[in-house]
């Protein structure tokens, strides 16, 4: 049985709930059900996710640092406090301009 990291009904500081890993990427699942999932990520500088598509819209919220998110070939620089919607079936990629943390929310349509 997996220990529940994210307590339901409690105030959470998500940025503090995932650490950075030198030269790596960490992900922690916050919630998952038939409607979608919410995942917390941290990326060390220079790390990222290569270009890919997803069958559902997704929202990325930057909790710390800076990231370049490329959607359909168009790069966008995002900083702490900003968010972007990545549309379904459009290629996207992420690159850590500096180390960053994000919350990814994907809703199945």
Buried (B, 14 or more C-beta within 10 A) or exposed (E): EEEEEBEEEEEEEBBEBBEBEEEEBBEBEBEEEEEBBBBBBBBBBEBBBEEEEBEBBBBBBBBBBBBBBBBEEEEEEBEBEBEBEBEBEEBBBBBBBEBBBBBBBBEEE
